């Protein structure tokens, strides 16, 4: 009888060794992976990638620009300008989280600036602000800045020729 019990115990111990990690160990492993990810991504990047307050379409903006990248991502930028100061920048994107972070960053950097100062926002400034944008996604910063430049051009066109607003939608 003791031989049977001993044999049973050995089999149980083997099963325990072969069993996948417990839920607690899995949670600990996932938490470690997440904390490693947090260390790899800057606070600025994480904030810009997760903010959604600027992600909206403005019906009658003072400036509008849309750009589609070679990757297929699109960014639309909408400007509200008061007394030559950018009051609000919002955007819509169908792109990846990196494109979202870059568009949010452009919005953040532009608000409160004059139109002249806004032209100084470059893809390099977006990359520097985000700090940890992956190198293979630098085109996302170029895409967001490009859509923003088109919105600035659109604003200036309508500022110099306001009668053009009467001729239908710009989009």
N, C-alpha and C positions, 0 to 999 in steps of 0.2 A: 504494500500500500504506500509506504513512504517513497518507494521508487517512482510510482505513478505521480505522486504529488510533486516530487522533486523534478521530474520530467516536465510536468505542467508549468512549474515555476520558471524553468529555463526557457520554455517556449514563450511565456508571457514577457519575460525580460527581453527576448529577441524582438518581439513585436513592438515593445516600447522603444527600443533603439531604432527600429525601422520606421516608426510612425513619424509623419511630418510634424514640424514644430507646432507647439500649441498656439492657440489664439493670442495669448499674452506675448509669446515670443515674436509672433508675426507683427503685432502692434508695435512692439519695441523696435523691430527691424524697420517698419514703415516710418516710425517717428525719427529714427536715425537718418533714413534716406531723406525725409523732408527737411530735417535740420541741415543736412549736407547741402541740399538744394538751396535753402535760405542763405547759406554761407556763400554759395556761388553767385547768387543774384543780389544786386544792391537794393537798398531800401527804396531808392528812387525808381528803379526798374519795377519792383513789386507794386509800388503805389500806382505808377502809370499804367501798368498792365491790368490792374484790377479796378481802377476807377471807372465808373459808368456815368457820372453826372454830366459829362460833356458829349455823350453819345446820343445825339438827337438831330433831327432835321429841322431847319428853320424855314418857314414858308416863304417869307419875303426878305431874304438877307441883303445886306448892303454889298456883299462880295461873295462870290461862289466859285469854287474850283473843284474839278474832278480829275483824278489821274488813275490810270490802271497800269500796274507794273507787268513786267515780263512773266512774273510768277502767277499772274492772274488775280492778285489782290487789287482791290479798288479802294480809294479813299476819296470821300467828298468832304470839302471844308466849307463852312458857312460863317461869315463874318457879320457882326453888328458893330458899326463904327459911330461914335458920337464925338463931334468936334475934333475930328482927325485922330482920335484915340480909339484903339481897339477895345471895345466894351466887352464883347463876348466872342468866343470862337467855339463852334461845336463841329462835330464830324459824324460821319457814318462810314463804316468800313465793313467789308465782307471778308477781310483778311484774317491772318493768324494773330496770335496774341502779341507777337513782336510788332506787327503793323499797328495794332490797337495801342500798344505802349508808345510808339513813336508819334501817332496822331494825337494822343493825349498830351504828350510832352510838348509838341508844337503849340497846342492850345494853351497849356500852362505858361509857356515861355512868352507867348504873344499878348495875352490879356494885360491891359494897362499900358501897353507901349504905343507910341505914335506909329503912324504908317511908315515913316522913314526908318525908325528903329526896328520895325518888324522885318524889314528887308535883310537885317543882319542875322536873322535866325537861319542857320545853315544846317545841313545834315550832320556836319561835324559837331555843332553845338548840341544837337539832339543826342548824338552818340556819347558825347562827353557827359551830358546831364544824366543819362541813363546808366552810365558807367559799365554795365555788364551786358549790353546788347551783344548777342553772339555774332561773331565776325561774318558768318554766312548769311546774316540777316541785316547787314548794313543797307541793303537796297530798300528795306522798310523805312529807314530814316529818309532816304532820298525820295521815296514815294510820298511820304507825309509832307515833307518840305515842299515838294513839287506841287502838290495839290494846294498847299497854303499860298505859294507864289501865284498860282493861277487865280486864287480868290483875291489876292491883293491887286493883280492886274485888272480883274473884273471890277473891283471897287473903283479903281482909278478911272477906268473907261466910263463908268456911269457917273462918276463925280464930274468929269469934264464934258460929258454929253448926257445930261439927265433925261432928255427927251427919249433916249433909247429904251428906257424902262417901259414906255408906253407900248412898245412893239413886242408884246408876248413874253413868254417865259424864257429864261436864259438857259434852262436845263434841257 
